[in-house]
Amino acid sequence: MPCLVTHVDRASFSCKLSERRKKEKKGDSDYDWKDEEHHHTEQFFFFLSRSSNHNFAFGSSAIVGERTYSVMADPGTPASITWQRKLNNKDTMPRHFTLSVQEILDLAPIGFRLCRYIQASNVQGQSTIFNPFMKRTVTSDNGCPLGGVGAGSIGRSYKGEFRRWQLFPTKCEDGPVLANQFSVFISRPNGQKYSTVLCPPNQAMLQESSAEGIGSWDWNLEGQNSTYHALYPRSWTIHDGEPDPELKIVCRQLSPIIPHNYRDSSLPVAVFTFTLFNSGNTAAKVSLLFTWANSVGGDSGSSGGHYNSKIMMKDGTHAVRLHHKTANGLSPVTYAIAAENREGIHVSECPCFVISGDSKGITAKNMWQAIKEHGSFDHLNCNKTSLPSDPGSCVGAAIAASLTVPAVSTQHVTFSLSWDCPEVRFSKGTYHKRYTKFYGAHGDAAANIACDAILDHHHWESQIDAWQKPILEDKRLPEWYPISLFNELYFLNAGATLWTDGSPPVHSLTAIGDQKFSLDRFKTSVIKMPDENDTADNILERMTSILEQRYKTVGSNSAFGPKLLQEGEENVGQFLYLEGIEYRMWNTYDVHFYSSFAIIMLFPELQLSVQRDFAAAVLMHDPSKVKLLHDGTWACRKVLGAVPHDIGLDNPWFEINAYIIFNTDRWKDLNAKFVLQIYRDVVATGDQKFAESVWPSVYVAMAYLEQFDKDGDGMIENEGFPDQTYDTWSATGVSAYTGGLWVAALQAASAMARVVGDKGSEDFFWFKFLKAKAVYAKLWNGSYFSYDNSGSSNSHSIQADQLAGQWYARACGLLPIVDEEKARLALQKIFEFNVLKINGGQRGAVNGIFPDGTLDQSSMHSREIWAGVTYSLAASMIQEGLVDTAFETASGVYETAWSERGLGYSFQTPEGWNTNDQYRSLCYMRPLAVWAMQWALSRPIPSQLEETRPEVNEESILKHHLAFSRVGRLLKLSEEEKSRTFLQSIYDYASKMLWM
């Protein structure tokens, strides 16, 4: 009989069995046992999740005392709307972009300098921001990646291959490790037997396997009756009668990406629950096998020195740990594969088998034959801990769960995979990941994490259900929308994200240089006996004290945001994500402007952490010189008052602005985007302390940007080079894009001043807003806002992103920066030209197009379609009341990236594609802007400012103008030397004349 059914919000119930277990172990006297009812409730859910005899109803609720708690969702049933593919599907293979002849000529000098930069970086052992000459493995069958936020990522194809390994900063191994698989073995009383790896064979790679290797396994799955469903962070693979016609196998994969959950979302773990539906008239004996190679991708598995060990956890969970000895100075990694052990399920392990090479031991073929013949590994003679592998050999581990599924019944089996790589090593410092706050930083937590995931995953799924269901059940939304909305979040894991514990970095002693020191000065007052590693701990404590003192002054001149935390504010750690797996810069800010809607809506404290880092960076000055790829000149890495392009690469927070193509201190969008994002985040969180801590940076950012108002009319001007996020597309004079951002930022600065109680600055920025707004209005040409006012050949280009300032102002609840009717007319013009004239509206919005319907081919970016910009355009349309037009516009991105008729971009949405269906930069940050649409749909924020204000005192305005100008003069850049060499000038002139 099922449990009694009533309803309660399961997400409000916190089942922290693992936390309680650790506190019991530590003897923590602060643990609150007073809430006995809550304690018994936890025991009740523990019983439900572990008992094979309790036939409870999934999705139902249970009464405990006077409270009612909902029971976990059914892992065997996919969400109501999902992205789907057959496992034997043949997707379109993505095609990389090509340059036109003009673009080759235009970019040739940059390409030449880029080659030299890559060569020099390789010699010095440094990372490069991008390398267009490096070949990548590109596929079209990607699925949901594994793991939480910021602890490393392992990708997985919808066919079942584990690939795209990103366990270390900026390192990505694209290829699959084929030994990592789930397999099934089935036998019936009538003698029928079935066995197969649950993944279609990769024939090209299997041919490389030896006779004793994984090529000897049964790769019998064809995939025609197997369907993959994805709604990130969950996926379901349904094998409907494959291989046994009377057994339906569903594997639900779950990663703990849970909004507002800053603990579990940081965990490096994934859970796989198998649901076995036996529709036959006879019982089925089933063995499920999980195999895993001791590898971190690429050829790392054969580097030697790796070993495995099995362990039994206190709650009965079986696990095998795979200890990986990384090479090239990378952090060590330990994996754990675990299986739920409960009544009716028999778990057995093969701690080590040889996948390839000459290491002694059980071969992959022997392991397979043992489980196939006996249904378990009980007959194998395995050591608990294996010997280290020989160089040239690759080893793996296996864990199996065996059970009987009675006729016409259902059973569930759960596995988990975790990895423990606690350190993040950069060139000049080591950080600890967020999850180490809960599991320690000793590198021995993998088995505990895997075990706790098996205990807690039902609770995680209930929270994910509570988050996603309202959107899935909203009948006003088109069916494609939730698919794009949730699945684009893959980037929070696969964007090489890093989430630290918020502590300063630990530096190497070699970084101290010539300074004298002695460990004796830092000895502790109590002499400890050398027991349980106390000696090592004591010495490490002394070393850490020296390094902390050495870098205390260095840290003050950095973009280390936690120093801006106010009393009582929690340090949730620092967050990094790459612009893309091909464009390697952390937290690229001009792009984060678009993608940050996902983070502020789902993990607002992480967004505030990012903002504190940039607020600290605004007040930072780094005069060290970098050579620009654009023209070969030298420039300061970062000047006081400028918002950096990114937070760095090899030494983030301390060495910012890894981008070196142009001098971003002269970019016109970054400072305005900073101010707008800050104010939006204050509106979203209501965090007064945050507002007060970053207000000085907002003021300085505005004072710095005003220097680009060359004629004093209140409006900044572009300088004729790509000085904004479209960094191949130049603008001159007043432009629709950066001009609108400036106008909106002035209004946001006024609103911020009101929040922090600075009345003088509030009035002053409001006065400047009205002045700039009037100048900006002159760009209106009757049906849209001109690209710029230079009168050049592309001044009349219809830019899809022309209303970026209007979009953000409305998103912040501020007043529109242009007349609302003009905004709607411009958006309608963009829809008719940039959207509908490109492949019938099935590709998104092209960045630039002329009023005669021809593409703006003045640059590579003007002729591209950017997914993130199309999403933000749709968000702006929603805010202006054009909801149907918005969904029709954004559906072009779905058709291109996610539909079966598309271009094979699923779970790797690129920055953009051109009208020839060629992509540029896969797995990119900006498409997270789809959450700007959700923001527009779900957050109707009332206007924070009145249309009219009382007249302000002119004397007060003059006073603040003088003070503001003094700050601006101190921040003003020196007159730049000629930015181009003589040869560069001749080349540019000749190239321009050739194409006139």
N, C-alpha and C positions, 0 to 999 in steps of 0.2 A: 504494500500500500504506500502511495506517496505521502509526503508530509502534508499537514494542513497548509492551505495556501491563503495568504493575505499579502500585504505589500508594505515594504519599507525601503528606504534608500540604503542599499548595501554599501555604497561608497562612504557613508558616514561611519561605518563600523570598521575599526582598525584591528585587524587580526595579525598581531605581531609576534607570532610564535617564535620566530628565529631570534628576535630581539630579547624576548623573555629568556630564551635558552642561554644566550650569551651573558645576560645579567645574572642568571642563576650561577653560571660557571664562575663569574667574577666575584660572586658574593656581594653584589651591589646592594647596599642597605637602603639606597634612595628609591628603589623600585617600589611603586605604589601597589600594594596588594589589597587595599581597602575596598576597591570596587569588585566585590566578590561576584556580583551578577555578570559583570563584563568578563571576568575570568572564566566563569562557567560557560558563557557564550562562546568564548574562544575554544574551549574544550569541545563544545557541541559541534562547531564547524569543523574542528579537527577530526572529530569522529565521522562526520558526514563525508569528508573528503578522503578518508582512509579506509572506510568500511566497505567491503565488497558485498556485504549482505544487506545493506540498507538501500533499498530501491527508491531513493528520493527522486523528485521531479526537478529536472533542470529548469531554471528560470522561474521556479516557484519560490515560496517564502516559508520560513519556519518560525513558530512561536516559542520563545524562551522566556519564562517568567511573564512579566507584563510587557515585554518588548517583542517586536516582530522583525525578523531579519530575512532579507531575500537570499536565496541560495544561488550559487554560481550559475553562470550561463552554460548552456550545453556546448562543449567544445567540438562536438560533431556536427554542428549546424552552422554554416557560414552566416555572416551578417546579411541583412535583407538586400543590400546593394553592394556589389563587389566588382572589381576588375577581374576579368576571366580570360583564361587561355587553355586550350587543349594542350596536353604535354607533347603531342606530335605536331604541333602547329609550326608552320614555316613563316616566320616574321620577315618583314622587309629589313634588309641589312642597312644600317645608317651609312650615309655617304658624307665624307669630309668635304669641307668647302674648298673652293679653288679661287684664286685671285684673278681679277681681270688684268689685262696688260697694263692699263693705267695704274692700277693699284700696285702691281709689281714694281713699276718705276717709282711711284710715290714712296713705297716702303723699303726700297732697296738699301738706302743708307742705314735705316734702323736695322734691317736684316743683317747687314755687314757687321755693325757694332754688336748686335745680339750674338752672333757667332763668336766674336772675340770675348764677350762677357761670359758665355757658357764655358768656353775653353778655360778662361782664367778661374772661374768658380770651381770647375772640376779639379784643377791643379791644387787649389787651396782647400779642397774638401768642403766647400760651401754649397748650399742649396741654390737653385736658380728659380726665379719667379715663374718662368715658363720655358719650355723647350719644344718649339714646334717641329724640330727635326727628329724627335724621339718617337718611334713607332709604338702605338698602344694596341692592346688586344681589344677590339671592339666587337661586341655581340649585341643581339637584339632580344635576348630572352631573360632579362633581369627580373628579379622578384624582390620581395621584402628583405632587407638586410637584417642582420642579427645584432642584438645588444641594445643597451640603453643609450643615454646621451653622454658623449664625451669620455668614454672609456675604451675606445677602439671599436672597429666595425669589421664584420665578416659578411660579405655579400652572399646571396644565394639566388640562383636562377629559378625560374618557375618550373623548370624540369627537374630540379633537385640538386644541382651542382653547387658546392660551396666555393666561392671565388671572391675576387676583389678584396684582398686582405689589406686592411688599414689599421694595423695595431701600433704603429709608430708614427711620430709626426712627419708629415709630408711624404711618407713612404706608401706606395700603393702597388701591390702585386695583383694584376688583373686575372691571371689564369686560374683555372680550377685545380683543386687537389682531389683527384677522383676517388681516392680511398675513403674519403669522408662521405659516408652514405648511411641511409636506412635501408634495411632489407627485410624480407618476410619469408618465412617457411611455414607451410600449411600442410597438415595431413588429415585425412578423413578415415572413418572406420572401414570404408569400402576399399581402402588402399590407394585412393587418389592422393597425389602429392603435388605440391606446387612450391617453387622457390624462385625468387628474383630479387635483384637490386631494385629498389623503388625509384628508379631513374632511367630514362632511355639511354642506351649506350652511346658514348662518345667514341665512335669507331677510330677516329684518327689518333686519339691519345691512347686508347686501349691497345693498339697495335704495338706501342712502345713497351708494353708490359711483358715481363718474362713469363715462362710457362708456370712458374710457381707464384706469380704475382696476382694482382687483382683481375687480370684478364681471364683468369681461371674461374672467376665467380660467374654466377648465372645472371647475365644481363638480358633478361627475357621480356622486360616491359616495353611494349610498343607505344602505349600512350593514347591510343584512339578512344579509350573509355576512361581516361583519367583527365580531370579538370582541375586547374589551379584557380583559386579565388583569393583576392588580396584586398584588404582594407587596412592599411597600415595603422598600427603596428602589428596586426595579425594577418595570417594567411591560412588557408585551408586547401590541402591537396586531397582530392577525392578520387580514389581508385575504385570505380564502380564495376566490380566483377573482374578486375585485373589484379592478380593472376587467377584467383578462384572465382568462377562465375556466381557463386552463392555467398561470397563474402565481400562486403563493402568496407573498405578501409579509408578512414579520414584522418589525416595528420594535421592537427591545428598547431601552427607555429606562433609563438607570442613573445614579443620583447617588451620590457616594462617601460614604455613611453607613456607616462601618465601625467596629464596636466596638473600643475601645482603640487606634485609629489616630488620633492627635492631629494628624497632619499632613494627610493626604489628606482626612480628614473635614471639614476647614475650608475646602475649596476651593469657589469659586463656579463650578461647572461641571456639565454633564450630557452624557452620551454617548448617541448614538443609533446602534445597529448594525442595519442592514437585512440580513435573510437572504432571498434570492430563490430559491425552489424552482420550477424549470421542469419541469413534468410533461409538456409537449408533445413532439411529435416533431420540432419545428423549433426552431432557436435564436431567442432573443428579445433584441433590442437594447433596453436599458433605460437611461433617464436618470432619476436621482433628483435632485430639486430641493429645496433648503433656502432659504427666503426669510425675511428678518428686517427688521422696521421699526426705524428709529432713534427709538425711543420708550421711555419708562419707564412707560407706562400712562397712561390718561386721554387728555387732549388735549396731552400733552407733546410728541408728535411734530411738532406744527405750530407750536411756539414759535420756530423759526428758529435758524440758526447751527450746525446739525448737519452733519457731513460724514463720508464713508466713505473707506477706503483699503484696497487689497489688498496682501498680503504673502506671500512665499514663505519658509517656514522652512527652516533648514539641512538638515533631514532629508527635505525634499521635500513636507512637508505644505503645502497651500494654505489660506489664510485670508483673510477680509475683516474689517477692523476698522470698527466703527461708533462714531464719537466723538460722544457726546451732551453738548451744552451745557445743563446743567440750569438751571432757573430757581428763583427764590425762595430763594436761598442754599443750595440742596441741593448735595451733593457731586457732582462730575463723574463720569460713568460711561462706560466704553468696553466695548463688546461685541466678541466675536470669534466668527464662525462659520467652522468649518474642516471639511475633508474629507480623508479618508485617500487618499494618492496612492501607489499601488503598481502593479506590473505588471498589465496587463489593465484598469486603471481610468484613465479620462481625466477630469481635473478641470479645470473652467473656471469663471470668475467673471464676474458683472456687478456691479461694485463699487457702483453706484448706479442706482436707478430711482425715478421719481416715482410715489408712491402716490396723492397728491392734491395739489391746489394748482397754482400757476402757475410753480413752479421749472422751469428749462430742463433738458432731458435726456431720456434714454430713459424712456418711460412704462411703467407696470406691464403694459399691453397689449402694447407692443413687446417687452418682456423675455419675456413668455410666448410670443409668437409665434416668437421667435428660437429658444428651446429646443425648442419643439414642432416646428418645421420642420427644424432642423439637428441637434438632439440635444446641442448644446453652445453656448457663448457665443463660440466662436472667431471667428464672423463679425461680432460686434459691435465697434464702434470705441469702446472705453471708456478713459477716462483712469484712471491708476493711483490717483489721489486726486481725489475730487470737490470741487466748489465748495461752500461752506456753503449750506444750504438757506435759502430765503426764508421769512420769517414767514408763516404760513398754509399752508405747504406741508409735506407729510410725505414723507420719502424712506426707501428701504429698500435692502437689498443681497441678492444671490442667489449661491449657489454650487451647482454641479451636478457630479455624478459619473456618468459614462457608461460602460457596459460591455456586453459580450455574454454572455448566459447560455446555454451550449450546451443542446441537448435533454437532458432527463432528468438534470439536474445542479443544483448549488447554488452560489451565490456570495454573498459578504458585502461590504458597504460600510459604512463607519463615518463618521459626522459628529459634531461636538461643538459645544456652545454654552458660552461663558464670558462673564463680566462682571467688570470690574475697577472697583470702587468702594472704594478702600482706606480712606477716612476715614469715621468715624462722628461726626457733628457734633451736639452737644447745645448747650443755650443758653449754657453757660459753659465749654465745653471740647471738644476734638476728640481722638478716640482712633483708633488704627489697628487694623484687623481682624487676626485671628490669621494668616491666610494671608500677610500681608505679611512675616512672618518668613522666608518661603521664596521670595517673589517680589518683595519690595521694595514700597515705598509711594509710588512715583512715578506710578502710574496708567497704566503702559505694559505691563502684564503679561498682558493678556487673551489675546493670540495665543499666548504661551508656555504659559499654562494650558490653552488649548484643544488645543494640539499635544501637550502631555504627557499629557493625558487620553486622547487617541487611542492613545498608546503604552502607557499603564498600565492601561486599563480592564479588560483580561482579568485582570490580577492583582487588581484590586479585586473583580471578580465572583467570583473563586475564594475570596477571603476572606469575602464575603457568603454564598456557598454553604456554606462550612465552618461558619459561624455558624448558618444557618437550617436546614440539613438535619437535624440531630438532632431538632429539634422537629417538622419536617414528617414525619419518619419514625417518630415515637413513636405507636404504634397505640393507646395508652391515652387519647390526647387526642381530643376530638370535632373533627370537620373544621372547624367554624367558628372554633375557638379560635386556630389560627395566623393565620387571616385577620385577626381582631381584634387579636391580639398585635402583629404586625408592621405592619399598616397604621395603627394608632393612633400609630405613631412619626412619622407625617407631621408632627406638631406640633413635632418637634425642628428642622424647617426652616420650616414655615409658621406657627409661633407667633411670627413676627417676631423670631426669635432673633438675638442678637448675640454674637460671640465676639471679644474684643479680644486684643491681643498681651501684655497684662498690664502695659504701661507706664503711668505716670501720664498724665493728659490734657495736651495742649498747649493753653494758654489764649491768648486774644487779648490784645494789648497794651492794648486799651481797658479790660481788666479790672483793670489796675494802679491805675487811679483817679488820685489826686492825688500819688502818690509820685514823687519825683524819681529819675531814673536817667540813665545815659549809656552808650551802646554802647561808648565808648572804654575804659571800665573793664574790659570783658570781651574785649578784643581778644586774639587768640592770639599766642603768642610768636614764631611763624614767619610771616613775611609771604609769602603765596602769590601767584603771578602769576595774573591773571584768565584761566585756561585751563579749558575744559570746565566752566563754571558754578561754578568755585571761589569767585568773588566772592560769588555768591548763597549758596553753602553756608556761607561764612565769616560772612556777616551773619546768616543763620538760626541758626547756632551761637551767636552772641552773644545774639540775642533769646531763644533757648531757655534759655540760662544765666540770664538775668534772670528769666524766668517760673518756672523751676524753683526759684530761691531765694525768689521771692515766694510761691509756693504750697507751700513745704515745711511751713510751720506750719499752713496751711489743711488740707493733706492729712492731718495728724496727727489732725484732728478730723473724720474721715469714716469711711464704711464701706468703705474701700479695703483689701480683704482681703490683698493681696500683702505688706503690711507684717508679717503674722503668719507668713510663710514662714520656716522655720528653715534653718540652714546645710545645704547639700547638697540642698535640696528644689527641684524644677524649678518655675518659674513658667509654667504652661500657659496663662495668660491668664485673663480674667474672662468670665463667661457671664451673659447676660440673656435672658429670654424673657417675653413678655407673658402676663398672666392669660388674655387672649383678644383676638381682633381687635376686639371691641366693648368690652372692659373693659381699658383701657390703663394697666396698672401693671406695672412690671418685678418679676419674681420674687416674686409675691404668695405670702407664706410659708405662710399657713394652707392654701392650695391646693397649694403645692409639697410639703407634707407627704404628700400622696397621690401626686403625679406623680413625685416624686423617685426612686421605685424604678426607673424606666426609666433614669435618669441614673446612679445608683450601680451598676447592673448593667452598663451599656454604656460609660459614660465616667466612671469613678469619680473621676478627677482633676478633672473639671469640677464634680462634686458637692462635692468638698472645697473647691474654689475658691469656690463659692456659700456654703458654710458659713463659710469664713473671713470673707467679707464680712459675714455676719450676726453672727458673733462680734465683729467690730470694731464693728458697729452697736450691740450690746448695751452696750458701754462708752462710747457716744457720747451726748452731751446737746445738744439743739438747742432752746433756749427760744423761738425765733421762733414767732409766733402764727399759727394757721390758724382759719378760721371753719368750724364744723361744719354740714353740711347738715341734720343731724337736728333741731337745735333753734336754730340760729343763734348759739350761744355760741362763745366763743374758747377755744382750748386750745393747749398747747405742741405743737410739731410732733413732738417725740420726747424722752422723759425718760430719764435714766440708768437702766439695768437692764431696760427694756422691750425686748422683741424687736419690731422694726418690722413693720408689716403688709406692706410692700413696700420695695424698694430705691430707689424714686423714679420719676420720669417724665422731666421735661425736663432734670434735672441729676442723674442717678443716682449713687449712692454718696455724693454731697455734700449732696443735699437729699432725704432719704428720707421715707417715709410720704406718698405722693401721695394715698392714700385719705383722704377727709375727711368721710365720711358720719357715722361715730361716732368717738369718741376711742378709738383702739385701744390706747392705754397702759393702758386698763382692761379690755381683752379678757383672757379667762381661758385661751384655748387656745394662744396664740402661744408663750409662754415654755416651756410643757410640750412643745410640738411641737419646739421647737429642741433641747431636751435629748435627747429621744427620737431625733431624726434624727442628732444628733451621735454618740450611742452606737452606733446602727445602723451608721453609716459607719465608726466605729472597728472594729466587729466585721467589717465587710465587707472593709476594707482592711488591718487590722492595723497601721495607721500610728501608731506611738508618738509621733513628733514632732508630728503633727497633734493628737493627743489632748492632749499637754502644752501646745501653743500655745493651744488653745481652752478649756482647763479653767477659767481664771479667769472667762470669760464664762458658762460653765455654772453655776458657783457663784453668780455675781451674778444670773443669770436666776432661779434657784431662790429666792434671798433676796428678790428683788423680788416674785415671785408669792405668797409666803407672806402678804403683807399682806392678801390677800383671804380669809384664814381669820379671819373676824370674831369667832368665838366661841372660838377657841383649841382646837378639838377635833381639829386636825390635818388638816382638810379645807377646801379653798377653797369659796367660795360664789359663785354668779352673782348679779347685782345687778338683775335685773328688766328689763334692756334686752338687745337682741341683741348680747351681748358675746363672740361667737365666730363661726366661719366661716358659720353660718346667720344672716346678718345682717338677716333680717326676723323671726326666730323667737326670742322671748325665753324665758329660763329664770330661775327664782328659787330661791335656796338651793342645796342640793347637787343636782347634775344628773348624769345617767348619762354624758353626753358629756364635759364638761370635768372632772368629778370623776374619771372613769376615766383621763383623760390625766394628771391630777395624780398619781394613785397610781402609774401606770406611770413617770412622770418621776422620782419619788422613788427608785424602784428603779434606774432607769437612772443617776441621779446617783451612787448608791452604787457601782454597777458601774464607772462612769467613774473615781471616786475610787480604786478598786482598781487600775485600769489605770495611773494616774499615780503610784501609791504614796502616796496620802494616806489613811493608815489611820484617822485620827480622823474625817475626813469620810465615809469609807466606812461606819463604824459608825453615825455620826450620821444619815445619810440612810436607812440601813437601818431604824433605830429609827423614824424618821418614816414610812417606807413601811408598816411593820406597823400603826402607829397609824391612818394614813389608810385603809388597806385595810379595817380593821374598821368604820370609819364608812361607807365606800362600800357595804359589804355590806348595809347597812340599806335600800338602794333595792330590794332583791330583794322581789318581791311574790308569789312562788310560781311564776311562769312566765316572767318577764322582769324587767329592771331599769327601774323607773319613770323617766319623762322627767326629773322633778325631785321634790323632797319638799315643794313649796310648798302642796300641797293644792288648787291651782287647777284649773280645768276641763280643762286639757290635761296635768295631771301624770301621768295614766295613759296618755298616748299611747305607742304602741309605736314607738320610734325605730329606724330601720334602722341607724343609726350608733352605737347605744348602747354597743357594745363596742369603740369605737375604741382605748381604752387597752389592752384585752386583746389586740387585734390587733397593736398595735405591740410590746407586751412580748414576745409570742410570736415575732414576726418578728425581734426582737433576740436571741433565745435566752434571755430572762429567764424567771423564774417567772410563771405565770398570776396575774393580779391578782384573779381570782374563782375559785371552785371550778369545776373543769373540767366537772362534770356540769351545773352551773347555766349555764355558758357554752353548752353544747350545747343545753340546753332553750330558752334565750333565742334562739339562732340558729334553732332549729326553729320557734319561735313567729313570728319575723320572716319565715321562709320561708312559713309557712302564711297569714300575714296580709298583710304588706307586699308579698310577691311574688305568691302565687297568687291573691289576691283582686283583682289589677289585670290586667284583660284576659287572664285565664287564665294568668298567669305569663309573658306575652310582651312585657313592657315594662320589666322590671327591678324594683327595690325602691322603693316610694314612701317618702318620708322619714318620714312620720308617719301612723298609722292607729290608731283606737281598738279596744278589745277587742270591741266589737259589730260591727266590720267597716266602720264609717263612716270616711271620710277625716278626718284632722285638718286642718281648714280655718282654723285660728287664724292662719295666715300664708301668704304666697305660697310660702315655702320648704317648709313642712310638707306641702303638697299636691303638691309636685313629686317627680319621679324623677330623681336625679342619676346620670349614667353612672359617674363616678369613685367615688362612694360605693357603688354596686352592685358594682363591681369589687373594692373593698376589703373589702366584706362577704363576697364570694366567697372572697377570700384568707383571711379569718378562718375561714370554714367549712373550708377546706382544712387549716388549721393545727389545727383541732379534730377532724379526721378525717372531716368530712362532705363528701367529695370530690364525690360524685354530686350532692348538693344544691347545692354550689358552682357546678358547671358549669350546672346547670339554672337557677340564679339569674342568672348572668352571661349566659346565652344570650339573655335578654330584651333586653339592650343590643344584642347582635348583630342580633336580629330587628328592633329599632327603627332602628338606625343603619346597618347594613350589608347586610341582606338585601334582595332585590328586592321583598319584600312590605312593606318598612319605610317610613320617613318621609322618605327623601331626604337623610340626614345623612352620607353617605360622604365621607371626607376633610374633614369639618368638624363632627365630633361636638360637640354643644353641651354646656353645663353640665348642662342637664336639659330635661325636657319634663313636661307635666302629663297628667292622665288624659283630656284632650280632644285629645291628640296635637298640642299646640302647644309649640314649642321656646322656650327662652330662652338667648341668648348662644351663637351658633355659633362653631366653631373655638376650643375652650376647653382649658385646661391639664389639668384634673383627670382626664379619661379616660385619660391615660397611666398611671393606677393599675392598668390591666390587667396591668402588669408586676409589681405586688404579687402577683398570682396566680402568675406564673412564679417569683418569689422563693420563695413558699410551696411550690411544687412542686419546686424544684431546690436549695434550701438548707436541708436539715434541720440546724439549728444546735443542738448540745447545750446544755443549760442551763449558764449561766456561774456560777450561784449555788446553793448547797445550800439545801434546804428548811429545815434547822435550822442555826443558827450557835452557836458558843460564846457564853456570856453576855458581854456587853460591860460594861466598867467604867462604873458609873453616874456616877462623878466625871468621867470622860472625856466622857460624853454631856453632862453639865451644862456642862462647860467649852466644848464646841463649840456647845452651844445658845446660850450667852451671846455667843460671838463671832459666830455666825450672826445672832442677833437684833440685835446692834449694826450689822451691815452692813444688815440689813433696815430698821432704823429710819432710817438715812441715805437709803435709797432710797424710803421711804414717801411716797406722794403726799399733798399737802396736802388737807385736807377740801374737797371740791368745793363751789362755790357751787351753788345750785339750778340744775340743768341745763336747766330749762325756763323760758321766760318765762311771765308771767301768762296772756297770750293763748293760748300753746301749751298750758298746763295746762287751761284751759277747753275748748279744742278737743278735746284728748285725752279729757277726761272725757265730753264730750257724745257723741263718737264711740263711746266704750265703752258708754255707757248705751243708745245707739240700737240696738246689736247684741246686747245681753244677752238 
